[in-house]
Amino acid sequence: MNGKETVPNALELAWIKSSYSSGAGGECVEVAARPGVVHVRDSKDTSVPMLSVQAQTWDAFVGFAGCSGAV
């Protein structure tokens, strides 16, 4: 074992769609949190690889973007 967490299969994650995403074809983002990491994907095309960032990085982004709440 190398001590590194393997990237989870996207189907194994509990995805949460952004409250800013609408059914009108706008920007649709989903996130899934794991200990220490947040995964982000396009909810309109889930076949595209997800982006994974450290939880602290996500919190900083959410704070900068002025969004309420963190994952």
Rosetta blueprint (number, residue, H / E / L):
1 M L
2 N L
3 G L
4 K L
5 E L
6 T L
7 V L
8 P L
9 N L
10 A H
11 L H
12 E H
13 L L
14 A L
15 W L
16 I E
17 K E
18 S L
19 S L
20 Y L
21 S L
22 S L
23 G L
24 A L
25 G L
26 G L
27 E L
28 C L
29 V E
30 E E
31 V E
32 A E
33 A E
34 R E
35 P L
36 G L
37 V E
38 V E
39 H E
40 V E
41 R E
42 D E
43 S L
44 K L
45 D L
46 T L
47 S L
48 V L
49 P L
50 M L
51 L E
52 S E
53 V E
54 Q E
55 A H
56 Q H
57 T H
58 W H
59 D H
60 A H
61 F H
62 V H
63 G H
64 F H
65 A H
66 G L
67 C L
68 S L
69 G L
70 A L
71 V L
